[in-house]
Every structure is written in structure tokens, then in C-alpha cells.
Amino acid sequence: TWQAWSEHRGTIVGAGTRSFLGMFVLTLIAQTLLLLSVGALAAGLDCDISWLDIGLSTAVALLVGLLPVSIGNLGTREFTYIALLGRIGVPAEMSLAISLLDGVLFVAFMYLLIGIALWLFRPRPTPTS
């Protein structure tokens, strides 16, 4: 496994500035889509939350979700949303709904994007004559 890690590390480190910038742009796009989806969920639930509060609560919830205290990040993200959004007056039920819908919809959206990419780049049969 160490040899495999060394090969992958060399690939990532040797990728160059252009690849790094491409990955950086894709990361910015993904994070922007995440914040827009949380904002759309909040608006759909008629919850008046500022974009700053959405950004901060989402970022902290993602960081707390990295802690190895639960399986699949269940409970930690919800608790974080309830605690942080509760401080600005959002009811716990609405915070929980935003968190659960965000988790479900974001994962479903990612699967959709992966499915579209696999379908677009699938091997196509060659015509026989």
C-alpha cells in the first residue's frame, strides 16, 4: 500500500499549476452549488436566513461532520445546524429540516451528476457492416 500511495502522491504533486487551478475552480463551483442549495432550501421553507449565516453554518457543519463520532455524519450535521441556526432565531424543527434535506438532496444531486457523466462517456458499440 505504501508503494501505491507513493505513486498517487507523485501524480498529485507532479500535476502542476494548471491542474491545481482546475481542481480549485471545480471546488469553488461545488461549494457555491452547496451554498445555493442550502439557500434555496431555506427560502423554500420560508426561513429568513442571511447568506452569511448560511455560509458560516454550512462550513462549520461540514467541518464538524469530519469528526469521526458517527456513522455517515448522521447527527453531527443536524446538531450543528440546530445549534448555530438556533442562535439567530431559527426554530429547531426548521434547522433539522434544512439539514436533512440538504444531506439528501446534495447526495442525490451528486449521484445525478455522476450518472450523467457515466452516460455521456460510456463506451459506444462500433457499428458492424
N, C-alpha and C positions, 0 to 999 in steps of 0.2 A: 504494500500500500504506500510505503514511503516513496518508492520509485514513481508510482503513478502520480502522487502529489507533486513530486519534483517536476515531472513533465508538464502537468497542468499549470503549475506555478510559473514555469518558464514561458508557457504560452500566454498567460495573462500578463506577466511582467513585460514580455517582449512584444506585446501587441502594438505599442506605440501610441503617440499622442492622438492620432486620428481616431483610433478605435476607442480610446478613453473618452474623447469628446462625444463620440456616437453613443456610448453607454450612458454618459452623463445626460445627454439630451433625452434619451429614452426614459431614464429615471425621472427626470423632471416632468415629462409627459405623463408617466404613470402616477406620480404623486399629485399632479394637477387634476387628473381624472378622478383620483380618490377623493380629493377635497371637493370637487364639483359634485360627486355622487353623494357625499355626506350633506353638502349644502342643499342639494335637490331633495334628499330625504327629509331634512329639517323643514324645508319650505312646504313639502307635501304633507307633513304632519302639522302644518300651521304653527311652527315653532319659530319664534323670532330670535335667531342667534346671529351674532355678527360673524363675518368671515374670519376675523382674528380669533374669536373663540372657537370656531370650527377647526381652524388650522392648529391651534395650540392643543385642543383636546384630542384631536386625531393623532397628532405627533406623539403626545405623551401616552396615549392608549397603545400605539404601535410599539413604543419603547417598552412599556410595561408588559406587553404581550410577548416580548422576547425573553422574559424571565421564565426559567423552567419550573414553574409552580403548578401548572395544569396541563392537561392533555388538549392539544389543539387550540390553546389560547382561550378556552372557554371559561368564562367567569372573570378573568382578569380584565379583559377589554370592557366588559359590561360594568364592572365595579368602577373602573377608571372613568368611563363616561358618566356614570351616575354621580360620582364624587365631584368631578370637575364641572359638569354642566349644572349640577345642583347648587354650586356656589354662585352661579349667576342667575338662579331662579327658575331653571328648567325642572319640571316635575320628574321624579324618578322613573315613572312609567314611560314618559316620552324619551328620556335618555336611554332607557333599556330598549325601547322600540328602535331608536336610531342606531344603536349599537348592533342589535340583532339583524336588522335589515341591511345595515352596512356590510356585515360579515357575509350574509347570504348572497346579496346582490353583487358584491365585489368578486366573490369567488365564482359565481355564475358567469359574470362578465369575462373574467379571465379564461374560464373554460370555453366560452364562446369564441374569444379571440384565438385561442389555441386551435379549436376545431376549424375555424375559418382558414387559419394558416395551413393546417394539415390538408384541408380540402384543396386549397389553391395550389399547393406544392406537391400534391400526390403524384406518384408515378403514373403516367398515362400509357395505356397499351399502344403499341405500334400497330398501324394498320397492315394487315396481310393482304397480299394480292393473289 
